[in-house]
């Protein structure tokens, strides 16, 4: 026999999960960044490596360029993750046998509005 789940129980679980999600996302973005950079570097030709090293040198010499490059990188990661996250959520929800009626649509609608900006900012 399953325990009785109240509206308050669901809200508390949502808040706890949102807090954990926010904390995990920054770590995940750093890991994703590392994986993507390593993947790119593992495919570089000599000319490609030269371009990467030149850009890295320019970034080292120009703080504004470095900040701009970093901001664009975080935005790309955020934009890239949205599609992958949605697909994974859909497939895992299917494994649980969840229907649209099992979801709090107000949370999903809020997230859709927030997706136009990155959800993770690098720490200094």
OpenMM code with the backbone's topology and positions (N, CA, C; nanometers):
from openmm import Vec3, app, unit

residues = "UNK UNK UNK UNK UNK UNK UNK UNK UNK UNK UNK UNK UNK UNK UNK UNK UNK UNK UNK UNK UNK UNK UNK UNK UNK UNK UNK UNK UNK UNK UNK UNK UNK UNK UNK UNK UNK UNK UNK UNK UNK UNK UNK UNK UNK UNK UNK UNK UNK UNK UNK UNK UNK UNK UNK UNK UNK UNK UNK UNK UNK UNK UNK UNK UNK UNK UNK UNK UNK UNK UNK UNK UNK UNK UNK UNK UNK UNK UNK UNK UNK UNK UNK UNK UNK UNK UNK UNK UNK UNK UNK UNK UNK UNK UNK UNK UNK UNK UNK UNK UNK UNK UNK UNK UNK UNK UNK UNK UNK UNK UNK UNK UNK UNK UNK UNK UNK UNK UNK UNK UNK UNK UNK UNK".split()
positions = [
    Vec3(0.0851, -0.1176, 0.0000),
    Vec3(0.0000, 0.0000, 0.0000),
    Vec3(0.0901, 0.1246, 0.0000),
    Vec3(0.0641, 0.2160, -0.0915),
    Vec3(0.1483, 0.3349, -0.1026),
    Vec3(0.1008, 0.4431, -0.0060),
    Vec3(0.1961, 0.5242, 0.0439),
    Vec3(0.1597, 0.6299, 0.1384),
    Vec3(0.0804, 0.7398, 0.0687),
    Vec3(0.0023, 0.8126, 0.1459),
    Vec3(-0.0754, 0.9251, 0.0937),
    Vec3(0.0193, 1.0431, 0.0693),
    Vec3(0.0195, 1.0962, -0.0524),
    Vec3(0.1045, 1.2096, -0.0894),
    Vec3(0.0157, 1.3332, -0.0978),
    Vec3(0.0512, 1.4341, -0.0209),
    Vec3(-0.0277, 1.5574, -0.0198),
    Vec3(0.0309, 1.6595, -0.1164),
    Vec3(-0.0460, 1.7642, -0.1433),
    Vec3(0.0003, 1.8763, -0.2257),
    Vec3(0.1257, 1.9360, -0.1645),
    Vec3(0.1287, 1.9504, -0.0315),
    Vec3(0.2455, 2.0058, 0.0376),
    Vec3(0.3681, 1.9157, 0.0213),
    Vec3(0.3467, 1.7838, 0.0250),
    Vec3(0.4572, 1.6897, 0.0030),
    Vec3(0.5171, 1.7091, -0.1372),
    Vec3(0.4297, 1.7254, -0.2344),
    Vec3(0.4752, 1.7439, -0.3722),
    Vec3(0.5516, 1.8757, -0.3861),
    Vec3(0.5005, 1.9828, -0.3267),
    Vec3(0.5674, 2.1135, -0.3339),
    Vec3(0.7042, 2.1085, -0.2672),
    Vec3(0.7137, 2.0433, -0.1527),
    Vec3(0.8429, 2.0320, -0.0837),
    Vec3(0.9413, 1.9521, -0.1691),
    Vec3(0.8943, 1.8437, -0.2276),
    Vec3(0.9810, 1.7628, -0.3137),
    Vec3(1.0275, 1.8445, -0.4343),
    Vec3(0.9381, 1.9275, -0.4905),
    Vec3(0.9754, 2.0135, -0.6026),
    Vec3(1.0842, 2.1125, -0.5621),
    Vec3(1.0644, 2.1789, -0.4499),
    Vec3(1.1615, 2.2790, -0.4033),
    Vec3(1.2976, 2.2140, -0.3756),
    Vec3(1.2957, 2.0994, -0.3102),
    Vec3(1.4211, 2.0281, -0.2826),
    Vec3(1.4913, 1.9892, -0.4130),
    Vec3(1.4148, 1.9416, -0.5082),
    Vec3(1.4729, 1.9003, -0.6364),
    Vec3(1.5250, 2.0214, -0.7130),
    Vec3(1.4539, 2.1331, -0.7096),
    Vec3(1.4995, 2.2547, -0.7780),
    Vec3(1.6320, 2.3034, -0.7196),
    Vec3(1.6435, 2.3009, -0.5882),
    Vec3(1.7673, 2.3435, -0.5227),
    Vec3(1.8821, 2.2515, -0.5640),
    Vec3(1.8578, 2.1221, -0.5582),
    Vec3(1.9615, 2.0253, -0.5966),
    Vec3(1.9968, 2.0383, -0.7442),
    Vec3(1.8966, 2.0620, -0.8269),
    Vec3(1.9185, 2.0782, -0.9704),
    Vec3(2.0097, 2.1977, -0.9966),
    Vec3(1.9820, 2.3097, -0.9352),
    Vec3(2.0634, 2.4295, -0.9548),
    Vec3(2.2084, 2.4056, -0.9164),
    Vec3(2.2295, 2.3388, -0.8047),
    Vec3(2.3658, 2.3084, -0.7605),
    Vec3(2.4357, 2.2107, -0.8552),
    Vec3(2.3619, 2.1123, -0.9015),
    Vec3(2.4209, 2.0117, -0.9895),
    Vec3(2.4500, 2.0679, -1.1280),
    Vec3(2.3691, 2.1637, -1.1739),
    Vec3(2.3869, 2.2170, -1.3085),
    Vec3(2.5222, 2.2859, -1.3268),
    Vec3(2.5670, 2.3608, -1.2294),
    Vec3(2.6961, 2.4277, -1.2460),
    Vec3(2.8067, 2.3238, -1.2612),
    Vec3(2.8048, 2.2211, -1.1767),
    Vec3(2.9049, 2.1146, -1.1883),
    Vec3(2.8944, 2.0448, -1.3242),
    Vec3(2.7701, 2.0205, -1.3652),
    Vec3(2.7471, 1.9529, -1.4920),
    Vec3(2.7985, 2.0364, -1.6085),
    Vec3(2.7734, 2.1686, -1.6080),
    Vec3(2.8196, 2.2548, -1.7163),
    Vec3(2.9722, 2.2533, -1.7258),
    Vec3(3.0397, 2.2549, -1.6116),
    Vec3(3.1859, 2.2474, -1.6160),
    Vec3(3.2307, 2.1135, -1.6747),
    Vec3(3.1640, 2.0057, -1.6372),
    Vec3(3.1983, 1.8743, -1.6929),
    Vec3(3.1685, 1.8690, -1.8417),
    Vec3(3.0522, 1.9229, -1.8812),
    Vec3(3.0156, 1.9237, -2.0215),
    Vec3(3.1162, 2.0067, -2.1019),
    Vec3(3.1563, 2.1204, -2.0467),
    Vec3(3.2553, 2.2061, -2.1125),
    Vec3(3.3854, 2.1296, -2.1340),
    Vec3(3.4317, 2.0616, -2.0309),
    Vec3(3.5555, 1.9854, -2.0413),
    Vec3(3.5438, 1.8755, -2.1471),
    Vec3(3.4333, 1.8031, -2.1459),
    Vec3(3.4132, 1.6940, -2.2412),
    Vec3(3.4102, 1.7477, -2.3843),
    Vec3(3.3383, 1.8577, -2.4050),
    Vec3(3.3279, 1.9142, -2.5396),
    Vec3(3.4642, 1.9651, -2.5876),
    Vec3(3.5354, 2.0376, -2.5021),
    Vec3(3.6676, 2.0855, -2.5415),
    Vec3(3.7613, 1.9695, -2.5732),
    Vec3(3.7592, 1.8655, -2.4909),
    Vec3(3.8449, 1.7499, -2.5176),
    Vec3(3.8056, 1.6810, -2.6479),
    Vec3(3.6760, 1.6742, -2.6722),
    Vec3(3.6287, 1.6111, -2.7963),
    Vec3(3.6745, 1.6914, -2.9173),
    Vec3(3.6626, 1.8237, -2.9092),
    Vec3(3.7091, 1.9091, -3.0196),
    Vec3(3.8584, 1.8903, -3.0396),
    Vec3(3.9346, 1.8984, -2.9318),
    Vec3(4.0806, 1.8878, -2.9426),
    Vec3(4.1241, 1.7506, -2.9939),
    Vec3(4.0460, 1.6474, -2.9657),
    Vec3(4.0822, 1.5137, -3.0133),
    Vec3(4.0623, 1.4998, -3.1641),
    Vec3(3.9958, 1.5974, -3.2262),
    Vec3(3.9710, 1.5933, -3.3703),
    Vec3(4.0480, 1.7010, -3.4470),
    Vec3(4.1325, 1.7778, -3.3807),
    Vec3(4.1993, 1.8894, -3.4463),
    Vec3(4.3105, 1.8448, -3.5405),
    Vec3(4.3138, 1.9097, -3.6553),
    Vec3(4.4279, 1.8964, -3.7452),
    Vec3(4.5345, 1.9939, -3.6954),
    Vec3(4.6488, 1.9951, -3.7625),
    Vec3(4.7542, 2.0898, -3.7245),
    Vec3(4.7041, 2.2336, -3.7382),
    Vec3(4.6314, 2.2621, -3.8451),
    Vec3(4.5773, 2.3973, -3.8658),
    Vec3(4.4730, 2.4305, -3.7590),
    Vec3(4.3907, 2.3346, -3.7246),
    Vec3(4.2907, 2.3563, -3.6206),
    Vec3(4.3548, 2.3840, -3.4857),
    Vec3(4.4572, 2.3074, -3.4528),
    Vec3(4.5292, 2.3291, -3.3276),
    Vec3(4.5910, 2.4683, -3.3251),
    Vec3(4.6453, 2.5109, -3.4377),
    Vec3(4.7046, 2.6443, -3.4471),
    Vec3(4.5987, 2.7508, -3.4166),
    Vec3(4.4785, 2.7362, -3.4727),
    Vec3(4.3700, 2.8327, -3.4486),
    Vec3(4.3311, 2.8371, -3.3011),
    Vec3(4.3212, 2.7202, -3.2398),
    Vec3(4.2839, 2.7144, -3.0972),
    Vec3(4.3901, 2.7831, -3.0119),
    Vec3(4.5165, 2.7525, -3.0391),
    Vec3(4.6247, 2.8126, -2.9617),
    Vec3(4.6311, 2.9636, -2.9816),
    Vec3(4.6055, 3.0092, -3.1040),
    Vec3(4.6043, 3.1537, -3.1300),
    Vec3(4.4908, 3.2227, -3.0544),
    Vec3(4.3726, 3.1621, -3.0567),
    Vec3(4.2599, 3.2217, -2.9842),
    Vec3(4.2869, 3.2212, -2.8349),
    Vec3(4.3400, 3.1138, -2.7820),
    Vec3(4.3722, 3.1085, -2.6393),
    Vec3(4.4739, 3.2169, -2.6026),
    Vec3(4.5706, 3.2400, -2.6890),
    Vec3(4.6700, 3.3451, -2.6638),
    Vec3(4.6043, 3.4830, -2.6670),
    Vec3(4.5166, 3.5054, -2.7635),
    Vec3(4.4440, 3.6335, -2.7701),
    Vec3(4.3615, 3.6547, -2.6431),
    Vec3(4.2970, 3.5486, -2.5972),
    Vec3(4.2150, 3.5578, -2.4747),
    Vec3(4.3025, 3.5878, -2.3536),
    Vec3(4.4217, 3.5293, -2.3487),
    Vec3(4.5139, 3.5542, -2.2372),
    Vec3(4.5624, 3.6986, -2.2341),
    Vec3(4.5690, 3.7592, -2.3517),
    Vec3(4.6196, 3.8960, -2.3610),
    Vec3(4.5106, 4.0027, -2.3534),
    Vec3(4.3844, 3.9629, -2.3698),
    Vec3(4.2748, 4.0589, -2.3741),
    Vec3(4.1632, 4.0131, -2.2805),
    Vec3(4.1545, 4.0758, -2.1645),
    Vec3(4.0565, 4.0337, -2.0643),
    Vec3(3.9130, 4.0461, -2.1159),
    Vec3(3.8834, 4.1532, -2.1902),
    Vec3(3.7478, 4.1707, -2.2435),
    Vec3(3.7107, 4.0590, -2.3405),
    Vec3(3.8040, 4.0235, -2.4275),
    Vec3(3.7807, 3.9133, -2.5206),
    Vec3(3.7598, 3.7830, -2.4446),
    Vec3(3.8384, 3.7633, -2.3411),
    Vec3(3.8265, 3.6421, -2.2608),
    Vec3(3.6897, 3.6326, -2.1935),
    Vec3(3.6433, 3.7438, -2.1388),
    Vec3(3.5116, 3.7465, -2.0740),
    Vec3(3.4015, 3.7210, -2.1769),
    Vec3(3.4111, 3.7870, -2.2912),
    Vec3(3.3107, 3.7697, -2.3967),
    Vec3(3.3080, 3.6242, -2.4461),
    Vec3(3.4257, 3.5672, -2.4667),
    Vec3(3.4358, 3.4279, -2.5114),
    Vec3(3.3729, 3.3347, -2.4085),
    Vec3(3.4013, 3.3595, -2.2821),
    Vec3(3.3465, 3.2779, -2.1738),
    Vec3(3.1943, 3.2879, -2.1688),
    Vec3(3.1414, 3.4087, -2.1805),
    Vec3(2.9964, 3.4275, -2.1779),
    Vec3(2.9298, 3.3550, -2.2942),
    Vec3(2.9891, 3.3655, -2.4117),
    Vec3(2.9335, 3.2967, -2.5287),
    Vec3(2.9397, 3.1453, -2.5118),
    Vec3(3.0476, 3.0985, -2.4514),
    Vec3(3.0617, 2.9546, -2.4271),
    Vec3(2.9521, 2.9040, -2.3351),
    Vec3(2.9270, 2.9762, -2.2254),
    Vec3(2.8215, 2.9352, -2.1319),
    Vec3(2.6849, 2.9388, -2.1981),
    Vec3(2.6627, 3.0372, -2.2841),
    Vec3(2.5341, 3.0458, -2.3532),
    Vec3(2.5167, 2.9274, -2.4481),
    Vec3(2.6221, 2.8926, -2.5205),
    Vec3(2.6163, 2.7774, -2.6104),
    Vec3(2.5856, 2.6500, -2.5321),
    Vec3(2.6503, 2.6324, -2.4196),
    Vec3(2.6241, 2.5129, -2.3379),
    Vec3(2.4784, 2.5088, -2.2924),
    Vec3(2.4278, 2.6222, -2.2461),
    Vec3(2.2891, 2.6280, -2.1993),
    Vec3(2.1922, 2.5966, -2.3130),
    Vec3(2.2157, 2.6562, -2.4292),
    Vec3(2.1286, 2.6322, -2.5438),
    Vec3(2.1356, 2.4858, -2.5885),
    Vec3(2.2537, 2.4295, -2.5872),
    Vec3(2.2719, 2.2908, -2.6299),
    Vec3(2.2048, 2.1932, -2.5335),
    Vec3(2.2099, 2.2231, -2.4068),
    Vec3(2.1582, 2.1331, -2.3055),
    Vec3(2.0061, 2.1258, -2.3076),
    Vec3(1.9389, 2.2339, -2.3447),
    Vec3(1.7927, 2.2382, -2.3414),
    Vec3(1.7315, 2.1219, -2.4190),
    Vec3(1.7771, 2.1008, -2.5419),
    Vec3(1.7213, 1.9931, -2.6229),
    Vec3(1.7514, 1.8554, -2.5668),
    Vec3(1.8757, 1.8357, -2.5242),
    Vec3(1.9149, 1.7059, -2.4694),
    Vec3(1.8394, 1.6759, -2.3397),
    Vec3(1.8260, 1.7782, -2.2558),
    Vec3(1.7553, 1.7601, -2.1294),
    Vec3(1.6087, 1.7244, -2.1539),
    Vec3(1.5451, 1.7954, -2.2457),
    Vec3(1.4041, 1.7685, -2.2763),
    Vec3(1.3830, 1.6275, -2.3283),
    Vec3(1.4704, 1.5836, -2.4186),
    Vec3(1.4608, 1.4487, -2.4736),
    Vec3(1.4790, 1.3438, -2.3635),
    Vec3(1.5808, 1.3631, -2.2793),
    Vec3(1.6053, 1.2674, -2.1706),
    Vec3(1.4879, 1.2634, -2.0727),
    Vec3(1.4356, 1.3823, -2.0388),
    Vec3(1.3211, 1.3872, -1.9469),
    Vec3(1.2007, 1.3123, -2.0053),
    Vec3(1.1752, 1.3315, -2.1343),
    Vec3(1.0625, 1.2651, -2.1998),
    Vec3(1.0787, 1.1135, -2.1961),
    Vec3(1.1982, 1.0675, -2.2286),
    Vec3(1.2215, 0.9231, -2.2339),
    Vec3(1.2175, 0.8585, -2.0940),
    Vec3(1.2708, 0.9283, -1.9952),
    Vec3(1.2684, 0.8739, -1.8588),
    Vec3(1.1266, 0.8793, -1.8021),
    Vec3(1.0535, 0.9866, -1.8318),
    Vec3(0.9130, 0.9947, -1.7890),
    Vec3(0.8337, 0.8778, -1.8482),
    Vec3(0.8630, 0.8430, -1.9732),
    Vec3(0.7975, 0.7281, -2.0363),
    Vec3(0.8289, 0.5987, -1.9621),
    Vec3(0.9553, 0.5837, -1.9174),
    Vec3(0.9917, 0.4631, -1.8429),
    Vec3(0.9112, 0.4494, -1.7140),
    Vec3(0.8797, 0.5645, -1.6527),
    Vec3(0.7985, 0.5650, -1.5309),
    Vec3(0.6497, 0.5513, -1.5607),
    Vec3(0.6135, 0.5597, -1.6858),
    Vec3(0.4730, 0.5534, -1.7226),
    Vec3(0.3983, 0.6822, -1.6911),
    Vec3(0.4702, 0.7935, -1.6876),
    Vec3(0.4081, 0.9211, -1.6557),
    Vec3(0.3326, 0.9762, -1.7757),
    Vec3(0.2183, 1.0371, -1.7476),
    Vec3(0.1396, 1.1068, -1.8488),
    Vec3(0.1527, 1.2558, -1.8244),
    Vec3(0.1081, 1.3354, -1.9202),
    Vec3(0.1155, 1.4802, -1.9063),
    Vec3(0.0397, 1.5260, -1.7818),
    Vec3(-0.0661, 1.4547, -1.7459),
    Vec3(-0.1448, 1.4909, -1.6279),
    Vec3(-0.0689, 1.4668, -1.4973),
    Vec3(0.0407, 1.3927, -1.5040),
    Vec3(0.1215, 1.3655, -1.3853),
    Vec3(0.2229, 1.4767, -1.3573),
    Vec3(0.2301, 1.5735, -1.4458),
    Vec3(0.3284, 1.6805, -1.4343),
    Vec3(0.2638, 1.8109, -1.3915),
    Vec3(0.3378, 1.8913, -1.3191),
    Vec3(0.2947, 2.0258, -1.2798),
    Vec3(0.3280, 2.1174, -1.3967),
    Vec3(0.2304, 2.1462, -1.4803),
    Vec3(0.2532, 2.2226, -1.6030),
    Vec3(0.3006, 2.3650, -1.5752),
    Vec3(0.2684, 2.4191, -1.4583),
    Vec3(0.3146, 2.5554, -1.4274),
    Vec3(0.4672, 2.5584, -1.4211),
    Vec3(0.5287, 2.4508, -1.3751),
    Vec3(0.6746, 2.4424, -1.3702),
    Vec3(0.7327, 2.4350, -1.5110),
    Vec3(0.6690, 2.3590, -1.5976),
    Vec3(0.7175, 2.3433, -1.7345),
    Vec3(0.7020, 2.4746, -1.8108),
    Vec3(0.5906, 2.5415, -1.7958),
    Vec3(0.5690, 2.6695, -1.8641),
    Vec3(0.6711, 2.7730, -1.8177),
    Vec3(0.7025, 2.7749, -1.6885),
    Vec3(0.8019, 2.8680, -1.6349),
    Vec3(0.9386, 2.8391, -1.6963),
    Vec3(0.9757, 2.7112, -1.7077),
    Vec3(1.1061, 2.6726, -1.7635),
    Vec3(1.1169, 2.7112, -1.9098),
    Vec3(1.0084, 2.6979, -1.9862),
    Vec3(1.0111, 2.7334, -2.1278),
    Vec3(1.0437, 2.8821, -2.1421),
    Vec3(0.9860, 2.9660, -2.0574),
    Vec3(1.0134, 3.1093, -2.0618),
    Vec3(1.1582, 3.1393, -2.0246),
    Vec3(1.2177, 3.0619, -1.9344),
    Vec3(1.3547, 3.0841, -1.8878),
    Vec3(1.4598, 3.0312, -1.9841),
    Vec3(1.4215, 2.9496, -2.0804),
    Vec3(1.5193, 2.8841, -2.1664),
    Vec3(1.5914, 2.9784, -2.2613),
    Vec3(1.5450, 3.0999, -2.2748),
    Vec3(1.6118, 3.1923, -2.3663),
    Vec3(1.7421, 3.2459, -2.3096),
    Vec3(1.7671, 3.2237, -2.1808),
    Vec3(1.8922, 3.2695, -2.1208),
    Vec3(1.9615, 3.1521, -2.0536),
    Vec3(2.0935, 3.1564, -2.0463),
    Vec3(2.1661, 3.0489, -1.9789),
    Vec3(2.1249, 3.0384, -1.8322),
    Vec3(2.1225, 2.9143, -1.7817),
    Vec3(2.0830, 2.8924, -1.6439),
    Vec3(2.2030, 2.8805, -1.5517),
    Vec3(2.3197, 2.8881, -1.6049),
    Vec3(2.4393, 2.8646, -1.5250),
    Vec3(2.5427, 2.9709, -1.5584),
    Vec3(2.5972, 3.0317, -1.4580),
    Vec3(2.7028, 3.1297, -1.4778),
    Vec3(2.8304, 3.0779, -1.4115),
    Vec3(2.9428, 3.0969, -1.4763),
    Vec3(3.0682, 3.0495, -1.4170),
    Vec3(3.0999, 3.1285, -1.2914),
    Vec3(3.1593, 3.0622, -1.1957),
    Vec3(3.2023, 3.1313, -1.0743),
    Vec3(3.3457, 3.1754, -1.0919),
    Vec3(3.3824, 3.2779, -1.0202),
    Vec3(3.5204, 3.3281, -1.0290),
    Vec3(3.6039, 3.2772, -0.9154),
] * unit.nanometer
topology = app.Topology()
chain = topology.addChain("A")
for resn in residues:
    res = topology.addResidue(resn, chain)
    for name in ("N", "CA", "C"):
        topology.addAtom(name, app.Element.getBySymbol(name[0]), res)
